[in-house]
Amino acid sequence: MSNDDKGGAMIDSRPRLLLIEDDPKLGPVMQQVLDEVYSVTLIPDGTAGVAAALEHEFEVMIVDRRLPGLDGLGVIETLRRKRVTTPMLVLTALGTIQDKVRGLDAGANDYLVKPFEFDELFARLRAIRRVYTGEGPFVRIGLWEFYPESRTVYSPYDGRSILTDRENALLRLFAENPQRTFSREQILRDVFNETDQPGTVDTYVHYVRRKTDIDLITTVRGQGYRLGAP
């Protein structure tokens, strides 16, 4: 028996998203596109956005930087002071490092500079929601997202892969040192056991590449391996 047969409205199982955006053209377009995945509430005013966030529960929020009533940073700061922990992404036309830092310092979980691609917006929303639901902080490697605390790597194409402890330790070594090239001996010392052979490194590099992307770890001829940029 369907929900309609029971006489009630269909239950909307989509995550609830609060979109605070005052652009009369961009706001409705974003609502329409995001509505494919989320149940979207669009509010074009910062003060009204704060009221909505305090009155209702949302799984994620998108806050424009420049808003009437109360600007985006004011919205985020106000909600954080009210102990609202919902993950928030701030949209900004201001792409300088200082502007991004101000947004993150205000309490945003991530930022996205206008103009943007919707594929990237969806990916960033998925990322901040995963952190919020317990997978821990992530490291972005190209278009991939690596969550070392949960041994998980998310593909931009086809979902997630779970890494073994050794695969996770290997990728974490590279992710924490993105500009450094490691010799096999250094990797053995930092990740594996002293009794392991150098070929073990090659084997596990192959394993990580097989679960992710062949370019995620780059071979540096005559030197070893380093983080790639797939």
Backbone as a chain_set.jsonl record, in Angstrom:
{"seq": "MSNDDKGGAMIDSRPRLLLIEDDPKLGPVMQQVLDEVYSVTLIPDGTAGVAAALEHEFEVMIVDRRLPGLDGLGVIETLRRKRVTTPMLVLTALGTIQDKVRGLDAGANDYLVKPFEFDELFARLRAIRRVYTGEGPFVRIGLWEFYPESRTVYSPYDGRSILTDRENALLRLFAENPQRTFSREQILRDVFNETDQPGTVDTYVHYVRRKTDIDLITTVRGQGYRLGAP", "coords": {"N": [[0.86, -1.192, 0.0], [0.608, 2.165, -0.868], [1.831, 5.409, 0.255], [-0.006, 7.308, -0.53], [-2.289, 5.771, -0.739], [-2.861, 5.366, 1.873], [-3.967, 7.66, 2.589], [-2.456, 9.797, 3.325], [-0.016, 12.42, 2.758], [2.706, 12.031, 0.458], [5.756, 10.97, 1.841], [8.56, 12.968, 2.075], [11.71, 12.031, 1.586], [14.051, 13.267, 1.055], [17.103, 14.996, 1.923], [16.895, 17.968, 3.892], [17.456, 21.206, 2.767], [18.578, 24.454, 3.331], [18.539, 27.298, 1.489], [19.957, 30.332, 1.266], [19.751, 32.953, -0.575], [19.784, 35.851, -2.472], [19.719, 36.623, -5.122], [17.636, 37.239, -7.795], [17.53, 35.739, -10.105], [19.495, 33.68, -9.986], [18.87, 32.353, -7.558], [16.249, 30.957, -7.831], [16.999, 29.226, -9.947], [19.055, 27.698, -8.766], [17.534, 26.504, -6.76], [15.815, 24.904, -8.286], [17.618, 23.114, -9.55], [18.986, 21.939, -7.358], [16.863, 20.729, -6.198], [16.631, 18.245, -7.273], [17.93, 16.515, -5.627], [17.706, 17.428, -3.005], [15.366, 18.632, -0.525], [14.406, 21.744, -0.889], [14.474, 24.869, 0.71], [14.055, 28.12, -0.12], [15.245, 31.256, 0.714], [15.417, 34.75, 0.513], [16.738, 36.584, 2.15], [18.919, 37.639, 4.736], [18.285, 37.965, 7.511], [15.742, 36.789, 7.681], [16.528, 34.283, 6.913], [18.068, 33.398, 9.079], [16.033, 33.22, 11.001], [14.489, 31.143, 9.896], [16.298, 29.022, 10.0], [16.559, 28.686, 12.723], [14.036, 27.951, 13.43], [13.374, 25.639, 12.047], [14.63, 22.328, 11.242], [17.495, 21.58, 9.371], [19.463, 19.666, 7.083], [21.649, 20.635, 5.738], [23.124, 23.765, 4.714], [23.192, 26.505, 2.419], [24.71, 29.546, 2.037], [24.615, 32.755, 0.816], [27.189, 35.183, 0.334], [26.757, 37.965, 0.205], [23.998, 39.538, 1.348], [20.711, 40.971, 1.787], [19.446, 42.592, 4.749], [20.921, 40.912, 6.698], [24.247, 40.14, 6.338], [25.962, 37.324, 4.726], [28.101, 36.29, 6.308], [27.378, 37.299, 8.77], [25.009, 35.897, 9.15], [25.971, 33.245, 9.404], [27.704, 33.477, 11.633], [25.851, 34.266, 13.6], [24.156, 32.015, 13.757], [25.976, 30.057, 14.553], [26.647, 31.028, 17.075], [24.252, 30.577, 18.28], [24.435, 27.941, 18.613], [23.841, 26.294, 16.452], [24.613, 23.591, 14.578], [24.517, 22.718, 12.007], [25.928, 21.774, 8.877], [27.445, 24.219, 6.793], [27.733, 25.9, 3.715], [29.323, 28.571, 2.178], [28.564, 30.866, -0.335], [30.373, 32.915, -2.525], [31.321, 35.836, -4.312], [33.721, 36.813, -3.975], [36.917, 36.032, -4.284], [39.397, 36.049, -3.011], [42.094, 34.936, -0.889], [41.92, 36.017, 1.686], [39.194, 36.636, 1.89], [38.073, 34.095, 1.732], [39.157, 32.937, 4.022], [37.935, 34.525, 5.983], [35.295, 33.681, 5.711], [35.454, 30.978, 6.488], [36.422, 31.281, 9.084], [34.242, 32.491, 10.217], [32.598, 30.394, 10.632], [31.737, 28.769, 8.588], [31.651, 25.663, 6.805], [32.694, 25.16, 4.353], [33.515, 26.795, 1.238], [32.459, 28.329, -1.842], [33.27, 29.748, -4.881], [31.634, 32.122, -6.901], [31.376, 32.467, -10.479], [30.057, 29.093, -10.521], [30.216, 25.51, -11.045], [27.513, 23.232, -11.095], [27.984, 20.539, -10.595], [30.278, 20.59, -9.013], [29.277, 21.995, -6.818], [27.363, 20.162, -5.81], [29.132, 18.107, -5.108], [30.667, 19.301, -3.079], [28.701, 19.785, -1.177], [28.003, 17.151, -0.536], [30.399, 16.406, 0.628], [30.702, 18.07, 2.967], [28.522, 17.238, 4.389], [29.155, 14.577, 4.877], [31.327, 14.812, 6.608], [29.996, 15.967, 8.747], [28.34, 13.883, 9.491], [30.025, 12.047, 10.597], [32.294, 10.928, 9.319], [34.629, 12.235, 9.519], [37.32, 14.689, 9.007], [38.306, 15.621, 5.663], [40.628, 15.183, 2.923], [41.216, 16.861, -0.014], [42.024, 15.532, -3.09], [42.81, 16.368, -6.076], [39.905, 15.774, -7.818], [39.044, 13.937, -6.055], [38.017, 12.766, -2.783], [39.428, 12.216, 0.275], [39.13, 10.453, 3.233], [40.823, 9.991, 5.885], [40.335, 9.144, 8.542], [38.223, 7.387, 8.466], [39.044, 5.587, 6.643], [38.318, 5.9, 3.94], [37.719, 6.66, 0.535], [36.392, 8.867, -1.801], [35.065, 8.797, -5.002], [34.875, 11.01, -7.841], [33.259, 10.002, -9.724], [32.002, 7.404, -9.32], [31.106, 6.748, -6.646], [32.22, 5.391, -3.445], [35.248, 3.987, -2.011], [36.571, 1.594, 0.212], [39.485, 1.558, 2.08], [42.196, -0.624, 2.991], [44.011, -0.955, 6.124], [46.769, -0.615, 5.594], [46.769, 0.415, 2.971], [45.414, 2.783, 3.479], [47.194, 4.065, 5.258], [49.342, 4.442, 3.543], [48.291, 6.164, 1.523], [47.629, 8.293, 3.152], [50.152, 9.177, 3.994], [51.157, 10.324, 1.625], [49.149, 12.258, 1.147], [49.427, 13.978, 3.295], [51.815, 15.086, 2.75], [52.033, 16.617, 0.207], [53.821, 17.759, -1.646], [56.096, 16.312, -1.629], [58.485, 13.849, -2.638], [58.756, 10.419, -2.094], [61.097, 7.9, -1.397], [61.268, 4.329, -1.944], [62.4, 3.125, 0.269], [62.003, 5.05, 2.284], [59.219, 5.011, 2.416], [58.773, 2.388, 3.214], [59.841, 2.527, 5.793], [58.156, 4.41, 7.033], [55.531, 3.512, 6.7], [55.303, 0.686, 6.441], [56.61, -2.488, 7.618], [59.937, -3.061, 8.855], [60.903, -5.457, 8.018], [59.665, -5.927, 5.632], [59.851, -6.102, 2.035], [61.176, -3.908, -0.567], [59.546, -4.252, -2.802], [57.026, -4.504, -1.729], [56.038, -1.948, -1.395], [55.569, -1.149, -4.062], [53.536, -2.943, -4.646], [51.416, -2.129, -2.951], [51.034, 0.494, -3.788], [50.005, -0.084, -6.286], [47.622, -1.338, -5.466], [46.223, 0.847, -4.27], [45.976, 2.55, -6.461], [44.363, 0.965, -8.063], [41.968, 0.999, -6.677], [41.33, 3.621, -6.835], [42.499, 5.974, -8.776], [44.704, 5.823, -11.512], [46.465, 7.916, -11.659], [46.517, 8.991, -9.148], [48.589, 8.471, -7.405], [51.803, 9.265, -8.258], [54.502, 8.041, -10.197], [57.86, 8.793, -9.771], [60.482, 8.769, -11.702], [63.335, 6.924, -10.914], [63.382, 7.952, -8.349], [61.109, 7.501, -6.686], [57.885, 7.709, -5.301], [55.112, 10.044, -5.397], [52.395, 12.25, -4.456], [49.797, 12.49, -6.812], [47.863, 14.327, -9.273], [44.978, 13.79, -10.102]], "CA": [[0.0, 0.0, 0.0], [1.416, 3.378, -0.965], [1.492, 6.468, 1.206], [-1.236, 7.964, -0.978], [-3.414, 4.898, -0.42], [-3.154, 5.496, 3.3], [-4.667, 8.903, 2.815], [-1.553, 10.857, 3.735], [0.872, 12.935, 1.726], [3.946, 11.286, 0.27], [6.832, 11.4, 2.727], [9.736, 13.423, 1.346], [12.88, 11.516, 2.283], [15.248, 14.003, 0.67], [17.656, 15.876, 2.965], [16.386, 19.335, 3.834], [18.506, 22.191, 2.499], [18.186, 25.859, 3.396], [19.29, 28.123, 0.542], [19.763, 31.765, 1.528], [20.309, 33.566, -1.778], [18.87, 36.924, -2.848], [19.742, 36.889, -6.561], [16.319, 36.819, -8.284], [17.676, 34.767, -11.191], [20.276, 32.529, -9.555], [18.203, 31.638, -6.481], [15.293, 29.959, -8.337], [17.7, 28.211, -10.74], [19.687, 26.806, -7.805], [16.491, 25.715, -6.109], [15.326, 23.9, -9.225], [18.635, 22.09, -9.773], [19.221, 21.241, -6.105], [15.652, 19.983, -5.861], [16.78, 16.866, -7.746], [18.489, 15.711, -4.538], [17.352, 17.98, -1.701], [14.138, 19.394, -0.333], [15.038, 23.059, -0.782], [13.759, 26.062, 1.14], [14.774, 29.298, -0.614], [14.942, 32.498, 1.415], [16.276, 35.763, -0.105], [17.091, 37.622, 3.116], [19.728, 37.069, 5.797], [17.572, 37.943, 8.787], [14.699, 35.763, 7.566], [17.218, 33.005, 6.846], [18.402, 33.02, 10.458], [14.787, 32.822, 11.656], [14.095, 29.839, 9.375], [17.252, 28.021, 10.494], [16.297, 28.469, 14.138], [12.697, 27.396, 13.595], [13.272, 24.319, 11.424], [15.875, 21.576, 11.155], [18.004, 21.347, 8.021], [20.666, 18.83, 7.045], [22.748, 21.406, 5.172], [22.741, 25.122, 4.344], [23.999, 27.293, 1.494], [24.513, 30.948, 2.425], [25.305, 33.716, -0.039], [28.025, 36.117, 1.101], [26.132, 39.293, 0.237], [22.555, 39.394, 1.512], [20.029, 42.065, 2.487], [19.038, 42.293, 6.125], [22.111, 40.479, 7.43], [25.079, 39.498, 5.319], [26.16, 35.897, 4.906], [28.959, 36.002, 7.457], [26.571, 37.569, 9.954], [24.089, 34.767, 9.286], [26.706, 32.085, 9.909], [28.159, 33.765, 12.995], [24.684, 34.262, 14.48], [23.693, 30.641, 13.952], [26.97, 29.331, 15.352], [26.492, 31.485, 18.469], [23.028, 29.934, 18.769], [24.776, 26.519, 18.682], [23.36, 25.544, 15.295], [25.79, 22.879, 14.068], [24.266, 22.295, 10.629], [27.007, 22.151, 7.965], [27.114, 25.379, 5.971], [28.613, 26.287, 2.62], [29.12, 29.97, 1.841], [28.806, 31.258, -1.718], [30.957, 34.243, -2.556], [31.939, 36.341, -5.539], [35.011, 37.326, -3.525], [37.723, 34.838, -4.332], [40.727, 36.171, -2.425], [42.352, 34.079, 0.264], [41.42, 36.683, 2.887], [37.74, 36.48, 1.929], [37.774, 32.698, 2.047], [39.498, 32.724, 5.435], [36.889, 35.143, 6.802], [34.118, 32.821, 5.682], [35.702, 29.79, 7.31], [36.532, 31.719, 10.474], [32.894, 32.808, 10.707], [31.937, 29.145, 10.992], [31.357, 27.979, 7.42], [32.397, 24.419, 6.633], [33.353, 25.214, 3.051], [33.125, 27.955, 0.444], [32.49, 28.128, -3.277], [33.329, 31.057, -5.533], [30.806, 32.315, -8.09], [30.409, 31.454, -10.915], [30.455, 27.735, -10.158], [29.539, 24.407, -11.729], [26.642, 22.536, -10.154], [28.614, 19.274, -10.191], [31.167, 20.875, -7.895], [28.435, 22.346, -5.671], [26.838, 18.915, -5.251], [30.232, 17.372, -4.477], [31.036, 19.969, -1.825], [27.623, 19.531, -0.219], [28.165, 15.77, -0.061], [31.586, 16.338, 1.482], [30.503, 18.65, 4.303], [27.55, 16.404, 5.1], [29.832, 13.374, 5.354], [32.087, 15.204, 7.797], [29.022, 16.199, 9.811], [27.739, 12.622, 9.931], [30.955, 11.219, 11.342], [33.42, 10.348, 8.599], [35.837, 12.975, 9.851], [37.801, 15.648, 8.014], [38.771, 15.001, 4.433], [41.667, 15.833, 2.134], [40.848, 16.843, -1.428], [43.12, 15.183, -3.985], [42.149, 16.581, -7.351], [38.457, 15.694, -7.63], [38.786, 12.878, -5.083], [37.949, 13.157, -1.376], [40.04, 11.163, 1.088], [38.787, 10.551, 4.648], [41.735, 9.036, 6.531], [39.837, 8.605, 9.804], [37.298, 6.282, 8.199], [39.671, 4.771, 5.596], [37.384, 5.988, 2.822], [38.021, 7.6, -0.534], [35.206, 9.062, -2.633], [35.329, 9.077, -6.404], [33.964, 11.976, -8.47], [32.518, 9.314, -10.77], [31.184, 6.224, -9.01], [30.936, 6.377, -5.248], [33.318, 5.334, -2.504], [36.015, 2.761, -1.808], [37.125, 1.43, 1.553], [40.88, 1.165, 2.027], [42.734, -1.399, 4.104], [44.844, -0.131, 7.002], [48.029, -0.277, 4.933], [46.453, 1.32, 1.863], [45.063, 4.064, 4.077], [48.421, 4.675, 5.775], [50.146, 4.858, 2.397], [47.701, 7.356, 0.911], [47.719, 9.378, 4.131], [51.511, 9.697, 3.938], [51.261, 11.21, 0.468], [48.215, 13.376, 1.282], [49.951, 14.92, 4.287], [53.07, 15.641, 2.218], [51.694, 16.605, -1.226], [54.909, 18.231, -2.503], [57.297, 15.525, -1.353], [58.692, 12.55, -3.268], [59.264, 9.441, -1.131], [61.728, 6.696, -1.92], [60.675, 3.105, -1.42], [62.937, 2.899, 1.61], [61.306, 5.952, 3.206], [57.845, 4.528, 2.573], [58.851, 1.187, 4.058], [60.095, 2.932, 7.175], [57.048, 5.198, 7.59], [54.225, 2.875, 6.548], [55.329, -0.762, 6.54], [57.545, -3.054, 8.59], [61.321, -3.116, 8.385], [61.146, -6.762, 7.414], [59.062, -5.97, 4.3], [60.737, -5.846, 0.911], [60.778, -2.724, -1.349], [58.447, -4.58, -3.705], [55.75, -4.327, -1.025], [55.582, -0.586, -1.693], [54.993, -1.17, -5.407], [52.28, -3.699, -4.592], [50.351, -1.333, -2.332], [50.738, 1.603, -4.705], [49.099, -0.673, -7.278], [46.314, -1.538, -4.832], [45.554, 2.143, -4.113], [45.606, 3.014, -7.803], [43.257, 0.131, -8.555], [40.733, 1.423, -6.001], [41.082, 5.05, -7.044], [42.843, 6.463, -10.109], [46.101, 5.502, -11.769], [47.269, 9.127, -11.477], [46.425, 9.509, -7.787], [49.975, 8.395, -6.939], [52.654, 9.398, -9.437], [55.841, 7.485, -10.147], [58.942, 9.705, -10.116], [61.493, 7.824, -12.173], [64.626, 6.956, -10.239], [63.29, 8.527, -7.006], [60.08, 6.864, -5.867], [56.493, 8.063, -5.55], [54.565, 11.238, -4.778], [50.973, 12.449, -4.707], [49.497, 12.989, -8.144], [46.762, 15.296, -9.395], [44.054, 13.204, -11.096]], "C": [[0.893, 1.238, 0.0], [1.009, 4.368, 0.097], [0.215, 7.171, 0.803], [-2.45, 7.124, -0.639], [-3.808, 5.005, 1.038], [-3.817, 6.822, 3.625], [-3.78, 10.038, 3.242], [-0.707, 11.317, 2.575], [2.108, 12.054, 1.635], [5.021, 11.86, 1.187], [8.047, 11.76, 1.886], [10.983, 13.002, 2.121], [14.159, 12.263, 1.911], [15.778, 14.831, 1.835], [17.142, 17.302, 2.782], [17.546, 20.323, 3.725], [17.92, 23.591, 2.57], [19.111, 26.655, 2.492], [18.959, 29.585, 0.803], [20.501, 32.516, 0.424], [19.319, 34.609, -2.295], [18.853, 37.225, -4.343], [18.446, 36.37, -7.184], [16.38, 35.828, -9.439], [18.377, 33.501, -10.71], [19.538, 31.697, -8.513], [17.223, 30.578, -6.983], [15.946, 28.869, -9.182], [18.368, 27.203, -9.807], [18.653, 25.925, -7.13], [16.005, 24.592, -7.014], [16.333, 22.764, -9.405], [18.853, 21.263, -8.501], [18.049, 20.363, -5.709], [15.689, 18.548, -6.374], [17.223, 15.947, -6.614], [17.937, 16.129, -3.18], [15.941, 18.565, -1.713], [14.554, 20.815, 0.044], [14.045, 24.109, -0.299], [14.601, 27.263, 0.734], [14.301, 30.534, 0.123], [15.912, 33.574, 0.931], [16.781, 36.843, 0.849], [17.84, 36.984, 4.289], [18.998, 36.944, 7.126], [16.487, 36.864, 8.789], [15.325, 34.369, 7.509], [17.595, 32.496, 8.231], [17.154, 32.51, 11.175], [14.363, 31.42, 11.205], [15.0, 28.739, 9.926], [17.03, 27.71, 11.964], [14.955, 27.785, 14.378], [12.591, 25.96, 13.088], [14.641, 23.639, 11.415], [16.237, 21.338, 9.69], [19.258, 20.477, 8.115], [21.879, 19.59, 6.536], [22.218, 22.778, 4.75], [23.725, 25.702, 3.338], [23.681, 28.753, 1.773], [25.313, 31.845, 1.489], [26.06, 34.715, 0.83], [27.367, 37.475, 1.262], [24.62, 39.147, 0.239], [21.962, 40.668, 2.096], [19.641, 41.628, 3.891], [20.221, 41.971, 7.002], [22.981, 39.732, 6.439], [25.401, 38.06, 5.704], [27.022, 35.533, 6.096], [28.214, 36.253, 8.761], [25.583, 36.451, 10.22], [24.798, 33.584, 9.939], [27.143, 32.304, 11.355], [27.002, 33.714, 13.988], [24.23, 32.841, 14.78], [24.692, 29.83, 14.762], [26.891, 29.75, 16.823], [25.261, 30.853, 19.113], [23.188, 28.407, 18.844], [24.076, 25.683, 17.607], [24.571, 24.911, 14.629], [25.62, 22.381, 12.633], [25.436, 22.69, 9.721], [26.568, 23.238, 6.996], [28.188, 25.617, 4.917], [28.299, 27.723, 2.257], [29.462, 30.191, 0.371], [29.345, 32.678, -1.738], [31.47, 34.578, -3.939], [33.332, 36.856, -5.246], [35.961, 36.149, -3.373], [39.106, 34.955, -3.736], [40.867, 35.247, -1.223], [41.773, 34.696, 1.528], [39.904, 36.515, 3.018], [37.345, 35.053, 2.285], [38.043, 32.413, 3.523], [38.431, 33.328, 6.337], [35.632, 34.279, 6.847], [34.281, 31.593, 6.556], [35.797, 30.152, 8.782], [35.168, 32.058, 11.067], [32.131, 31.555, 11.114], [31.456, 28.314, 9.823], [32.223, 26.725, 7.342], [33.153, 24.375, 5.312], [32.86, 26.465, 2.338], [33.192, 27.584, -1.018], [32.381, 29.494, -3.936], [32.421, 31.064, -6.761], [31.669, 32.841, -9.236], [30.948, 30.056, -10.638], [29.706, 26.732, -11.029], [28.696, 23.645, -10.709], [27.218, 21.193, -9.726], [29.534, 19.491, -8.991], [30.356, 21.237, -6.651], [27.878, 21.09, -5.015], [27.934, 18.148, -4.518], [30.609, 17.99, -3.141], [29.949, 19.783, -0.765], [27.717, 18.107, 0.333], [29.319, 15.685, 0.934], [31.316, 16.89, 2.876], [29.454, 17.871, 5.082], [28.195, 15.135, 5.625], [30.657, 13.671, 6.606], [31.145, 15.342, 8.983], [28.461, 14.896, 10.357], [28.759, 11.627, 10.443], [32.117, 10.613, 10.594], [34.711, 11.118, 8.82], [36.244, 13.94, 8.766], [38.355, 14.933, 6.79], [39.878, 15.828, 3.804], [41.231, 15.73, 0.68], [42.097, 16.565, -2.256], [42.56, 15.255, -5.401], [40.653, 16.63, -7.128], [38.061, 14.612, -6.63], [38.748, 13.446, -3.671], [38.421, 11.975, -0.534], [39.758, 11.436, 2.555], [39.651, 9.553, 5.417], [41.187, 8.424, 7.801], [38.903, 7.418, 9.592], [37.8, 5.377, 7.071], [38.814, 4.744, 4.329], [37.885, 6.998, 1.796], [36.814, 7.647, -1.466], [35.606, 9.498, -4.031], [34.398, 10.173, -6.911], [33.047, 11.303, -9.482], [31.545, 8.269, -10.245], [31.237, 5.805, -7.547], [32.23, 6.246, -4.469], [34.009, 3.981, -2.52], [36.545, 2.758, -0.386], [38.554, 0.908, 1.412], [41.224, 0.25, 3.195], [43.607, -0.476, 4.963], [46.132, 0.301, 6.304], [47.814, 0.66, 3.751], [46.161, 2.718, 2.385], [46.314, 4.792, 4.585], [49.3, 5.185, 4.638], [49.595, 6.133, 1.777], [47.775, 8.542, 1.859], [49.116, 10.0, 4.135], [51.664, 10.679, 2.785], [50.383, 12.449, 0.631], [48.721, 14.424, 2.264], [51.249, 15.575, 3.838], [52.959, 15.762, 0.697], [52.822, 17.035, -2.156], [56.155, 17.359, -2.411], [57.31, 14.208, -2.122], [59.344, 11.609, -2.262], [59.93, 8.285, -1.867], [61.027, 5.469, -1.345], [61.151, 2.839, 0.008], [62.25, 3.781, 2.64], [59.88, 5.472, 3.464], [57.818, 3.268, 3.429], [58.994, 1.562, 5.521], [58.872, 3.602, 7.81], [55.711, 4.462, 7.613], [54.252, 1.383, 6.86], [56.301, -1.22, 7.628], [58.942, -3.123, 7.993], [61.637, -4.427, 7.691], [60.537, -6.879, 6.022], [60.092, -5.621, 3.237], [60.268, -4.603, 0.148], [59.627, -2.99, -2.308], [57.08, -4.453, -3.063], [55.169, -2.952, -1.317], [54.904, -0.551, -3.059], [53.638, -1.872, -5.417], [51.15, -2.846, -4.041], [50.047, -0.058, -3.11], [49.769, 1.117, -5.78], [47.706, -0.861, -6.698], [45.541, -0.221, -4.724], [45.11, 2.676, -5.471], [44.402, 2.245, -8.34], [41.929, 0.553, -7.928], [40.372, 2.876, -6.287], [41.318, 5.428, -8.5], [44.328, 6.215, -10.317], [47.016, 6.694, -11.548], [47.221, 9.683, -10.057], [47.794, 9.489, -7.1], [50.862, 8.348, -8.179], [54.01, 8.752, -9.197], [56.854, 8.539, -10.598], [60.151, 8.834, -10.449], [62.83, 8.02, -11.443], [64.581, 7.476, -8.822], [62.255, 7.839, -6.125], [58.69, 7.282, -6.282], [56.15, 9.383, -4.868], [53.073, 11.334, -5.115], [50.776, 13.015, -6.105], [48.36, 14.0, -8.108], [45.788, 14.801, -10.454], [42.975, 14.187, -11.5]], "O": [[1.831, 1.331, 0.792], [-0.016, 4.206, 0.76], [-0.566, 7.589, 1.657], [-3.508, 7.653, -0.297], [-4.96, 4.762, 1.397], [-4.184, 7.086, 4.77], [-4.269, 11.138, 3.501], [-0.682, 10.676, 1.525], [2.505, 11.413, 2.609], [5.177, 13.077, 1.296], [8.512, 10.955, 1.079], [11.275, 13.551, 3.183], [15.236, 11.924, 2.401], [14.995, 15.319, 2.651], [16.977, 17.777, 1.659], [18.497, 20.268, 4.505], [16.896, 23.881, 1.951], [20.323, 26.685, 2.704], [17.829, 30.026, 0.591], [21.718, 32.692, 0.482], [18.153, 34.296, -2.531], [18.029, 38.025, -4.787], [18.177, 35.171, -7.109], [15.393, 35.149, -9.726], [17.924, 32.389, -10.982], [19.571, 30.467, -8.569], [17.343, 29.412, -6.607], [15.51, 27.718, -9.151], [18.266, 25.995, -10.022], [18.876, 24.728, -6.95], [15.807, 23.463, -6.564], [15.957, 21.592, -9.414], [18.899, 20.034, -8.557], [18.208, 19.381, -4.983], [14.875, 17.721, -5.963], [16.935, 14.75, -6.629], [17.725, 15.289, -2.306], [15.404, 18.936, -2.757], [15.0, 21.058, 1.165], [12.935, 24.227, -0.817], [15.734, 27.41, 1.191], [13.107, 30.831, 0.156], [17.121, 33.342, 0.933], [17.209, 37.907, 0.403], [17.451, 35.923, 4.777], [19.094, 35.912, 7.792], [16.33, 36.124, 9.761], [14.741, 33.397, 7.988], [17.46, 31.308, 8.522], [17.203, 31.497, 11.871], [13.93, 30.606, 12.021], [14.53, 27.656, 10.275], [17.285, 26.59, 12.407], [14.759, 27.123, 15.398], [11.822, 25.16, 13.621], [15.674, 24.293, 11.56], [15.396, 20.948, 8.882], [20.009, 20.542, 9.088], [23.013, 19.238, 6.859], [21.03, 22.94, 4.467], [24.925, 25.432, 3.391], [22.518, 29.155, 1.748], [26.533, 31.715, 1.379], [25.619, 35.051, 1.929], [27.415, 38.068, 2.34], [24.028, 38.69, -0.74], [22.646, 41.38, 2.832], [19.525, 40.436, 4.175], [20.494, 42.692, 7.962], [22.521, 38.804, 5.774], [25.156, 37.627, 6.83], [26.721, 34.582, 6.818], [28.388, 35.523, 9.736], [25.34, 36.09, 11.371], [24.298, 32.997, 10.899], [26.974, 31.426, 12.2], [27.149, 33.182, 15.089], [23.952, 32.504, 15.931], [24.293, 28.998, 15.577], [27.051, 28.916, 17.714], [25.224, 30.623, 20.322], [22.229, 27.679, 19.099], [23.76, 24.514, 17.826], [25.463, 25.62, 14.163], [26.497, 21.695, 12.108], [25.895, 23.83, 9.786], [25.467, 23.191, 6.447], [29.385, 25.545, 5.193], [27.136, 28.068, 2.048], [30.512, 29.761, -0.107], [28.826, 33.55, -1.04], [31.987, 33.717, -4.651], [34.047, 37.286, -6.152], [35.828, 35.358, -2.439], [39.928, 34.059, -3.925], [39.876, 34.833, -0.621], [41.199, 33.988, 2.356], [39.39, 36.283, 4.112], [36.402, 34.829, 3.044], [37.26, 31.735, 4.188], [38.055, 32.725, 7.342], [34.987, 34.159, 7.888], [33.361, 31.208, 7.279], [35.308, 29.413, 9.636], [34.96, 31.928, 12.274], [31.144, 31.63, 11.846], [30.836, 27.268, 10.02], [33.381, 26.728, 7.76], [34.131, 23.641, 5.171], [31.909, 27.112, 2.778], [33.89, 26.644, -1.4], [31.511, 30.295, -3.594], [32.438, 30.129, -7.561], [32.611, 33.593, -8.989], [32.159, 29.862, -10.532], [28.702, 27.059, -11.661], [29.132, 23.44, -9.577], [26.967, 20.748, -8.606], [29.566, 18.677, -8.068], [30.711, 20.828, -5.545], [27.917, 20.964, -3.791], [27.702, 17.603, -3.439], [30.845, 17.269, -2.171], [30.257, 19.639, 0.418], [27.531, 17.887, 1.53], [29.234, 14.99, 1.947], [31.662, 16.25, 3.868], [29.492, 17.846, 6.312], [27.832, 14.657, 6.7], [30.681, 12.877, 7.547], [31.451, 14.891, 10.086], [28.142, 14.802, 11.542], [28.413, 10.474, 10.703], [32.874, 9.84, 11.181], [35.772, 10.698, 8.36], [35.599, 14.014, 7.72], [38.812, 13.793, 6.87], [40.046, 17.009, 4.107], [40.915, 14.643, 0.196], [43.101, 17.268, -2.141], [41.913, 14.318, -5.87], [40.173, 17.439, -6.335], [36.874, 14.395, -6.387], [39.363, 14.474, -3.389], [37.876, 10.875, -0.625], [40.092, 12.501, 3.073], [39.26, 8.397, 5.585], [41.532, 7.288, 8.125], [38.808, 6.541, 10.45], [37.071, 4.505, 6.598], [38.616, 3.69, 3.725], [38.409, 8.054, 2.15], [36.282, 6.613, -1.869], [36.379, 10.439, -4.215], [33.254, 10.264, -6.466], [32.158, 11.946, -10.039], [30.388, 8.236, -10.666], [31.398, 4.622, -7.248], [33.222, 6.903, -4.783], [33.454, 2.978, -2.968], [36.921, 3.8, 0.15], [38.796, -0.07, 0.706], [40.615, 0.338, 4.261], [43.901, 0.651, 4.567], [46.539, 1.458, 6.413], [48.589, 1.595, 3.55], [46.601, 3.713, 1.81], [46.469, 5.993, 4.366], [49.928, 6.237, 4.757], [50.344, 7.079, 1.531], [47.964, 9.677, 1.42], [49.25, 11.216, 4.265], [52.243, 11.752, 2.957], [50.803, 13.558, 0.301], [48.474, 15.618, 2.088], [51.728, 16.514, 4.474], [53.694, 15.095, -0.031], [52.79, 16.71, -3.342], [57.162, 17.65, -3.056], [56.286, 13.536, -2.245], [60.357, 11.949, -1.649], [59.389, 7.76, -2.84], [60.281, 5.571, -0.371], [60.379, 2.38, 0.851], [61.945, 3.327, 3.743], [59.395, 5.523, 4.594], [56.937, 3.106, 4.273], [58.34, 0.979, 6.386], [58.586, 3.386, 8.987], [54.855, 4.753, 8.448], [53.322, 0.866, 7.479], [56.75, -0.423, 8.451], [59.106, -3.232, 6.778], [62.547, -4.492, 6.864], [60.849, -7.822, 5.295], [61.076, -4.933, 3.507], [59.085, -4.268, 0.204], [58.83, -2.099, -2.601], [56.078, -4.31, -3.763], [53.957, -2.802, -1.469], [53.813, -0.001, -3.208], [52.712, -1.448, -6.108], [50.051, -2.835, -4.594], [48.912, 0.42, -3.091], [48.825, 1.821, -6.138], [46.713, -0.574, -7.367], [44.353, -0.168, -5.043], [44.002, 3.193, -5.611], [43.53, 2.817, -8.994], [40.884, 0.474, -8.574], [39.252, 3.312, -6.018], [40.451, 5.231, -9.352], [45.122, 6.382, -9.391], [48.206, 6.524, -11.28], [47.812, 10.727, -9.782], [48.116, 10.379, -6.312], [50.688, 7.489, -9.043], [54.596, 8.898, -8.124], [56.719, 9.11, -11.68], [60.76, 8.237, -9.561], [63.367, 9.125, -11.371], [65.6, 7.464, -8.133], [62.503, 7.619, -4.94], [58.341, 7.224, -7.461], [56.796, 9.79, -3.902], [52.565, 10.59, -5.954], [51.504, 13.913, -6.528], [47.953, 14.465, -7.043], [45.764, 15.319, -11.571], [42.119, 13.861, -12.322]]}, "num_chains": 1, "name": "protein.A"}
